[in-house]
Amino acid sequence: MLINGGSASASEIVAGALQDHRRAIVVGTKSFGKGSVQTLIPLRGDGAMRLTTARYYTPSGRSIQSLGISPDIVVQQPVREAGVGTEEEAAAAGTRNRSEADLRGALSNDSMTDDEKRVYEEELSRAEESAKLRDEDYQLAYAVDIIKGLTAIAPQEP
């Protein structure tokens, strides 16, 4: 399954569920981190209030809020040369690395223990380090990615 910073909300739930159940290899870059449900409540006159009413969790209990889904295999989008592309592509590039955590008033992810946060950061760091190998030896990196993908969906021993 392919994800990136534009993958949010329901697509993150699907990616997280497939990843938790080892039914897909998640490829791309970290998703947006939209792990909350808002309900729009109309107010008298022309007003409305947006109230956060729930949070999304993957089947294993990981909260998506602010963290997003980290891919099993990190694959960055190639950077185009300056001046090449459309105005829409240039606008999209400006928001490429934004996530839910960057938004004003965003909820923090307070559902993880310090140890769980440390493990999450270590896994993300390892995946990003592995992605750097592509610049040095793309063929070797591709082979490593295939092995990682196969281990990500391999059946767990009891």
Contact map, one row per residue, 1 for C-alpha under 8 A:
11100000000000100000000111100000000000000000000000000000000000000000000000000000000000000000000000000000000000000000000000000000000000000000000000000000000000
11110000000000000000000001110000000000000000000000000000000000000000000000000000000000000000000000000000000000000000000000000000000000000000000000000000000000
11111110000000100000000001111110000000000000000000000000000000000000001000000000000000000000000000000000000000000000000000000000000000000000000000000000000000
01111110000000000000000000011111000000000000000000000000000000000000000000000000000000000000000000000000000000000000000000000000000000000000000000000000000000
00111111000000000000000000001111000000000000000000000000000000000000000000000000000000000000000111100000000000000000000000000000000000000000000000000000000000
00111111000000000000000000000011000000000000000000000000000000000000000000000000000000000000000100000000000000000000000000000000000000000000000000000000000000
00111111101100000000000000000011000000000000000000000000000000000000000000000000000000000000000000000000000000000000000000000000000000000000000000000000000000
00001111111100000000000000000011110000000000000000000000000000000001000000000000000000000000000000000000000000000000000000000000000000000000000000000000000000
00000011111110000000000000000000111100000000000000000000000000000000000000000000000000000000000000000000000000000000000000000000000000000000000000000000000000
00000001111111000000000000000000000000000000000000000000000000000000000000000000000000000000000000000000000000000000000000000000000000000000000000000000000000
00000011111111100000000000000000000000000000000000000000000000000000000000000000000000000000000000000000000000000000000000000000000000000000000000000000000000
00000011111111110000000000000010110000000000000000000000000000010001100000000000000000000000000000000000000000000000000000000000000000000000000000000000000000
00000000111111111000000000000000000000000000000000000001110000010000000000000000000000000000000000000000000000000000000000000000000000000000000000000000000000
00000000011111111100000000000000000000000000000000000000000000000000000000000000000000000000000000000000000000000000000000000000000000000000000000000000000000
10100000001111111110000001000000000000000000000000000000000000000000100000000000000000000000000000000000000000000000000000000000000000000000000000000000000000
00000000000111111111000000000000000000000000000000000000011000000000100000000000000000000000000000000000000000000000000000000000000000000000000000000000000000
00000000000011111111100000000000000000000000000000000000011000000000000000000000000000000000000000000000000000000000000000000000000000000000000000000000000000
00000000000001111111111100000000000000000000000000000000000000000000000000000000000000000000000000000000000000000000000000000000000000000000000000000000000000
00000000000000111111111111000000000000000000000000000000000000000000000000000000000000000000000000000000000000000000000000000000000000000000000000000001100000
00000000000000011111111000000000000000000000000000000000011100000000000000000000000000000000000000000000000000000000000000000000000000000000000000000000000000
00000000000000001111111000000000000000000000000000000000001000000000000000000000000000000000000000000000000000000000000000000000000000000000000000000000000000
00000000000000000111111110000000000000000000000000000000000000000000000000000000000000000000000000000000000000000000000000000000000000000000000000000001111000
00000000000000000111111110000000000000000000000000000000000000000000000000000000000000000000000000000000000000000000000000000000000000000000000000000000100000
10000000000000000110011111000000000000000000000000000000000000000000000000000000000000000000000000000000000000000000000000000000000000000000000000000001100000
10000000000000000010011111100000000000000000000000000000000000000000001110000000000000000000000000000000000000000000000000000000000000000000000000001101100000
11100000000000100010000111110000000000000000000000000000000000000000011110000000000000000000000000000000000000000000000000000000000000000000000000000000000000
11100000000000000000000011111000000000000000000000000000000000000000001111100000000000000000000000000000000000000000000000000000000000000000000000000000000000
01110000000000000000000001111100000000000000000000000000000000000000001011110000000000000000000000000000000000000000000000000000000000000000000000000000000000
00111000000000000000000000111110000000000000000000000000000000000000011001110000000000000000000000000000000000000000000000000000000000000000000000000000000000
00111000000000000000000000011111000000000000000000000000000000000001111000000000000000000000000000000000000000000000000000000000000000000000000000000000000000
00111111000100000000000000001111100000000000000000000000000000000011110000000000000000000000000000100000000000000000000000000000000000000000000000000000000000
00011111000000000000000000000111110000000000000000000000000000000111100000000000000000000000000001110000000000000000000000000000000000000000000000000000000000
00000001100100000000000000000011111000000000000000000000000000011111100000000000000000000000000000111000000000000000000000000000000000000000000000000000000000
00000001100100000000000000000001111100000000000000000000000000011101000000000000000000000000000000110000000000000000000000000000000000000000000000000000000000
00000000100000000000000000000000111110000000000000000011100000111101000000000000000000000000000000000000000000000000000000000000000000000000000000000000000000
00000000100000000000000000000000011111000000000000011111000000001000000000000000000000000000000000000000000000000000000000000000000000000000000000000000000000
00000000000000000000000000000000001111100000000000011111000000000000000000000000000000000000000000000000000000000000000000000000000000000000000000000000000000
00000000000000000000000000000000000111110000000001111100000000000000000000000000000000000000000000000000000000000000000000000000000000000000000000000000000000
00000000000000000000000000000000000011111000000001111000000000000000000000000000000000000000000000000000000000000000000000000000000000000000000000000000000000
00000000000000000000000000000000000001111100000111100000000000000000000000000000000000000000000000000000000000000000000000000000000000000000000000000000000000
00000000000000000000000000000000000000111110000111100000000000000000000000000000000000000000000000000000000000000000000000000000000000000000000000000000000000
00000000000000000000000000000000000000011111001110000000000000000000000000000000000000000000000000000000000000000000000000000000000000000000000000000000000000
00000000000000000000000000000000000000001111111110000000000000000000000000000000000000000000000000000000000000000000000000000000000000000000000000000000000000
00000000000000000000000000000000000000000111111100000000000000000000000000000000000000000000000000000000000000000000000000000000000000000000000000000000000000
00000000000000000000000000000000000000000011111000000000000000000000000000000000000000000000000000000000000000000000000000000000000000000000000000000000000000
00000000000000000000000000000000000000000011111100000000000000000000000000000000000000000000000000000000000000000000000000000000000000000000000000000000000000
00000000000000000000000000000000000000000111111110000000000000000000000000000000000000000000000000000000000000000000000000000000000000000000000000000000000000
00000000000000000000000000000000000000011111011111000000000000000000000000000000000000000000000000000000000000000000000000000000000000000000000000000000000000
00000000000000000000000000000000000000011110001111100000000000000000000000000000000000000000000000000000000000000000000000000000000000000000000000000000000000
00000000000000000000000000000000000001111000000111110000000000000000000000000000000000000000000000000000000000000000000000000000000000000000000000000000000000
00000000000000000000000000000000000001111000000011111000000000000000000000000000000000000000000000000000000000000000000000000000000000000000000000000000000000
00000000000000000000000000000000000111100000000001111100000000000000000000000000000000000000000000000000000000000000000000000000000000000000000000000000000000
00000000000000000000000000000000000111100000000000111110000000000000000000000000000000000000000000000000000000000000000000000000000000000000000000000000000000
00000000000000000000000000000000000111000000000000011111000000000000000000000000000000000000000000000000000000000000000000000000000000000000000000000000000000
00000000000000000000000000000000001110000000000000001111100000101000000000000000000000000000000000000000000000000000000000000000000000000000000000000000000000
00000000000010000000000000000000001110000000000000000111110000111000000000000000000000000000000000000000000000000000000000000000000000000000000000000000000000
00000000000010000000000000000000001000000000000000000011111111110000000000000000000000000000000000000000000000000000000000000000000000000000000000000000000000
00000000000010011001000000000000000000000000000000000001111111110000000000000000000000000000000000000000000000000000000000000000000000000000000000000000000000
00000000000000011001100000000000000000000000000000000000111111000000000000000000000000000000000000000000000000000000000000000000000000000000000000000000000000
00000000000000000001000000000000000000000000000000000000111111000000000000000000000000000000000000000000000000000000000000000000000000000000000000000000000000
00000000000000000000000000000000000000000000000000000000111111100000000000000000000000000000000000000000000000000000000000000000000000000000000000000000000000
00000000000000000000000000000000000000000000000000000000111111110000000000000000000000000000000000000000000000010000000000000000000000000000000000000000000000
00000000000000000000000000000000001000000000000000000011110011111010000000000000000000000000000000000000000010110000000000000000000000000000000000000000000000
00000000000110000000000000000000111000000000000000000001110001111111100000000000000000000000000000000000000010000000000000000000000000000000000000000000000000
00000000000000000000000000000000111100000000000000000011000000111111000000000000000000000000000000011000001110000000000000000000000000000000000000000000000000
00000000000000000000000000000001111000000000000000000000000000011111000000000000000000000000000000111000011110000000000000000000000000000000000000000000000000
00000000000000000000000000000011100000000000000000000000000000111111100000000000000000000000000000001000000010000000000000000000000000000000000000000000000000
00000001000100000000000000000111111000000000000000000000000000011111110000000000000000000000000000000000000000000000000000000000000000000000000000000000000000
00000000000100110000000000000111100000000000000000000000000000010011111000000000000000000000000000000000000000000000000000000000000000000000000000000000000000
00000000000000000000000001001110000000000000000000000000000000000001111100000000000000000000000000000000000000000000000000010000000000000000000000000000000000
00100000000000000000000011111100000000000000000000000000000000000000111111000000000000000000000000000000000000000000000000000010000000000000000000000000000000
00000000000000000000000011100000000000000000000000000000000000000000011111000000000000000000000000000000000000000000000000000010000000000000000000011001000000
00000000000000000000000011110000000000000000000000000000000000000000001111100000000000000000000000000000000000000000000000000010001000000000000010011000000000
00000000000000000000000000111000000000000000000000000000000000000000001111110000000000000000000000000000000000000000000000000011011000000000000000000000000000
00000000000000000000000000111000000000000000000000000000000000000000000011111000000000000000000000000000000000000000000000000000001000000000000000000000000000
00000000000000000000000000011000000000000000000000000000000000000000000001111100000000000000000000000000000000000000000000000000001000000000000000000000000000
00000000000000000000000000000000000000000000000000000000000000000000000000111110000000000000000000000000000000000000000000000000000000000000000000000000000000
00000000000000000000000000000000000000000000000000000000000000000000000000011111000000000000000000000000000000000000000000000000000000000000000000000000000000
00000000000000000000000000000000000000000000000000000000000000000000000000001111100000000000000000000000000000000000000000000000000000000000000000000000000000
00000000000000000000000000000000000000000000000000000000000000000000000000000111110110000000000000000000000000000000000000000000000000000000000000000000000000
00000000000000000000000000000000000000000000000000000000000000000000000000000011111100000000000000000000000000000000000000000000000000000000000000000000000000
00000000000000000000000000000000000000000000000000000000000000000000000000000001111100000000000000000000000000000000000000000000000000000000000000000000000000
00000000000000000000000000000000000000000000000000000000000000000000000000000000111110000000000000000000000000000000000000000000000000000000000000000000000000
00000000000000000000000000000000000000000000000000000000000000000000000000000001111111000000000000000000000000000000000000000000000000000000000000000000000000
00000000000000000000000000000000000000000000000000000000000000000000000000000001001111101100000000000000000000000000000000000000000000000000000000000000000000
00000000000000000000000000000000000000000000000000000000000000000000000000000000000111111100000000000000000000000000000000000000000000000000000000000000000000
00000000000000000000000000000000000000000000000000000000000000000000000000000000000011111110000000000000000000000000000000000000000000000000000000000000000000
00000000000000000000000000000000000000000000000000000000000000000000000000000000000001111111000000000000000000000000000000000000000000000000000000000000000000
00000000000000000000000000000000000000000000000000000000000000000000000000000000000011111111100000000000000000000000000000000000000000000000000000000000000000
00000000000000000000000000000000000000000000000000000000000000000000000000000000000011111111110000000000000000000000000000000000000000000000000000000000000000
00000000000000000000000000000000000000000000000000000000000000000000000000000000000000111111111000000000000000000000000000000000000000000000000000000000000000
00000000000000000000000000000000000000000000000000000000000000000000000000000000000000011111111100000000000000000000000000000000000000000000000000000000000000
00000000000000000000000000000000000000000000000000000000000000000000000000000000000000001111111100000000000000000000000000000000000000000000000000000000000000
00000000000000000000000000000000000000000000000000000000000000000000000000000000000000000111111110000000000000000000000000000000000000000000000000000000000000
00000000000000000000000000000000000000000000000000000000000000000000000000000000000000000011111111000000000000000000000000000000000000000000000000000000000000
00001100000000000000000000000000000000000000000000000000000000000000000000000000000000000001111111000000000000000000000000000000000000000000000000000000000000
00001000000000000000000000000000000000000000000000000000000000000000000000000000000000000000011111100000000000000000000000000000000000000000000000000000000000
00001000000000000000000000000001000000000000000000000000000000000000000000000000000000000000001111110100000000000000000000000000000000000000000000000000000000
00001000000000000000000000000011110000000000000000000000000000000100000000000000000000000000000011111110000000000000000000000000000000000000000000000000000000
00000000000000000000000000000001110000000000000000000000000000001100000000000000000000000000000001111110010000000000000000000000000000000000000000000000000000
00000000000000000000000000000000100000000000000000000000000000001110000000000000000000000000000000111110011100000000000000000000000000000000000000000000000000
00000000000000000000000000000000000000000000000000000000000000000000000000000000000000000000000001111111010000000000000000000000000000000000000000000000000000
00000000000000000000000000000000000000000000000000000000000000000000000000000000000000000000000000111111110000000000000000000000000000000000000000000000000000
00000000000000000000000000000000000000000000000000000000000000000000000000000000000000000000000000000111110000000000000000000000000000000000000000000000000000
00000000000000000000000000000000000000000000000000000000000000000000000000000000000000000000000000000011111000000000000000000000000000000000000000000000000000
00000000000000000000000000000000000000000000000000000000000000000100000000000000000000000000000000011111111100000000000000000000000000000000000000000000000000
00000000000000000000000000000000000000000000000000000000000000001100000000000000000000000000000000001000111110000000000000000000000000000000000000000000000000
00000000000000000000000000000000000000000000000000000000000000001100000000000000000000000000000000001000011111000000000000000000000000000000000000000000000000
00000000000000000000000000000000000000000000000000000000000000111110000000000000000000000000000000000000001111110000000000000000000000000000000000000000000000
00000000000000000000000000000000000000000000000000000000000000000000000000000000000000000000000000000000000111111000000000000000000000000000000000000000000000
00000000000000000000000000000000000000000000000000000000000000100000000000000000000000000000000000000000000011111000000000000000000000000000000000000000000000
00000000000000000000000000000000000000000000000000000000000001100000000000000000000000000000000000000000000011111111100000000000000000000000000000000000000000
00000000000000000000000000000000000000000000000000000000000000000000000000000000000000000000000000000000000001111111100000000000000000000000000000000000000000
00000000000000000000000000000000000000000000000000000000000000000000000000000000000000000000000000000000000000011111110000000000000000000000000000000000000000
00000000000000000000000000000000000000000000000000000000000000000000000000000000000000000000000000000000000000011111111000000000000000000000000000000000000000
00000000000000000000000000000000000000000000000000000000000000000000000000000000000000000000000000000000000000011111111100000000000000000000000000000000000000
00000000000000000000000000000000000000000000000000000000000000000000000000000000000000000000000000000000000000011111111110000000000000000000000000000000000000
00000000000000000000000000000000000000000000000000000000000000000000000000000000000000000000000000000000000000000111111111000000000000000000000000000000000000
00000000000000000000000000000000000000000000000000000000000000000000000000000000000000000000000000000000000000000011111111100000000000000000000000000000000000
00000000000000000000000000000000000000000000000000000000000000000000000000000000000000000000000000000000000000000001111111110000000000000000000000000000000000
00000000000000000000000000000000000000000000000000000000000000000000000000000000000000000000000000000000000000000000111111111000000000000000000000000000000000
00000000000000000000000000000000000000000000000000000000000000000000000000000000000000000000000000000000000000000000011111111100000000000000000000000000000000
00000000000000000000000000000000000000000000000000000000000000000000000000000000000000000000000000000000000000000000001111111110000000000000000000000000000000
00000000000000000000000000000000000000000000000000000000000000000000010000000000000000000000000000000000000000000000000111111111000000000000000000000000000000
00000000000000000000000000000000000000000000000000000000000000000000000000000000000000000000000000000000000000000000000011111111100000000000000000000000000000
00000000000000000000000000000000000000000000000000000000000000000000000000000000000000000000000000000000000000000000000001111111110000000000000000000000000000
00000000000000000000000000000000000000000000000000000000000000000000001111000000000000000000000000000000000000000000000000111111111000000000000000000000000000
00000000000000000000000000000000000000000000000000000000000000000000000001000000000000000000000000000000000000000000000000011111111100000000000000000000000000
00000000000000000000000000000000000000000000000000000000000000000000000000000000000000000000000000000000000000000000000000001111111110000000000000000000000000
00000000000000000000000000000000000000000000000000000000000000000000000001000000000000000000000000000000000000000000000000000111111111000000100000000000000000
00000000000000000000000000000000000000000000000000000000000000000000000011110000000000000000000000000000000000000000000000000011111111000000100000000000000000
00000000000000000000000000000000000000000000000000000000000000000000000000000000000000000000000000000000000000000000000000000001111111110000000000000000000000
00000000000000000000000000000000000000000000000000000000000000000000000000000000000000000000000000000000000000000000000000000000111111111101100000000000000000
00000000000000000000000000000000000000000000000000000000000000000000000000000000000000000000000000000000000000000000000000000000011111111111110000000000000000
00000000000000000000000000000000000000000000000000000000000000000000000000000000000000000000000000000000000000000000000000000000000111111100000000000000000000
00000000000000000000000000000000000000000000000000000000000000000000000000000000000000000000000000000000000000000000000000000000000111111100000000000000000000
00000000000000000000000000000000000000000000000000000000000000000000000000000000000000000000000000000000000000000000000000000000000011111111100000000000000000
00000000000000000000000000000000000000000000000000000000000000000000000000000000000000000000000000000000000000000000000000000000000011111111110000000000000000
00000000000000000000000000000000000000000000000000000000000000000000000000000000000000000000000000000000000000000000000000000000000001001111111000000000000000
00000000000000000000000000000000000000000000000000000000000000000000000000000000000000000000000000000000000000000000000000000000000011001111111100000000000000
00000000000000000000000000000000000000000000000000000000000000000000000000000000000000000000000000000000000000000000000000000000011011001111111110000000000000
00000000000000000000000000000000000000000000000000000000000000000000000000000000000000000000000000000000000000000000000000000000000001000111111111000000000000
00000000000000000000000000000000000000000000000000000000000000000000000000000000000000000000000000000000000000000000000000000000000000000011111111100000000000
00000000000000000000000000000000000000000000000000000000000000000000000000000000000000000000000000000000000000000000000000000000000000000001111111110000000000
00000000000000000000000000000000000000000000000000000000000000000000000010000000000000000000000000000000000000000000000000000000000000000000111111111000000000
00000000000000000000000000000000000000000000000000000000000000000000000000000000000000000000000000000000000000000000000000000000000000000000011111111100000000
00000000000000000000000000000000000000000000000000000000000000000000000000000000000000000000000000000000000000000000000000000000000000000000001111111110000000
00000000000000000000000000000000000000000000000000000000000000000000000110000000000000000000000000000000000000000000000000000000000000000000000111111111000000
00000000000000000000000010000000000000000000000000000000000000000000000110000000000000000000000000000000000000000000000000000000000000000000000011111111100000
00000000000000000000000010000000000000000000000000000000000000000000000000000000000000000000000000000000000000000000000000000000000000000000000001111111110000
00000000000000000000000000000000000000000000000000000000000000000000000000000000000000000000000000000000000000000000000000000000000000000000000000111111110000
00000000000000000010010110000000000000000000000000000000000000000000000100000000000000000000000000000000000000000000000000000000000000000000000000011111110000
00000000000000000010011110000000000000000000000000000000000000000000000000000000000000000000000000000000000000000000000000000000000000000000000000001111111000
00000000000000000000010000000000000000000000000000000000000000000000000000000000000000000000000000000000000000000000000000000000000000000000000000000111111100
00000000000000000000010000000000000000000000000000000000000000000000000000000000000000000000000000000000000000000000000000000000000000000000000000000000111110
00000000000000000000000000000000000000000000000000000000000000000000000000000000000000000000000000000000000000000000000000000000000000000000000000000000011111
00000000000000000000000000000000000000000000000000000000000000000000000000000000000000000000000000000000000000000000000000000000000000000000000000000000001111
00000000000000000000000000000000000000000000000000000000000000000000000000000000000000000000000000000000000000000000000000000000000000000000000000000000000111
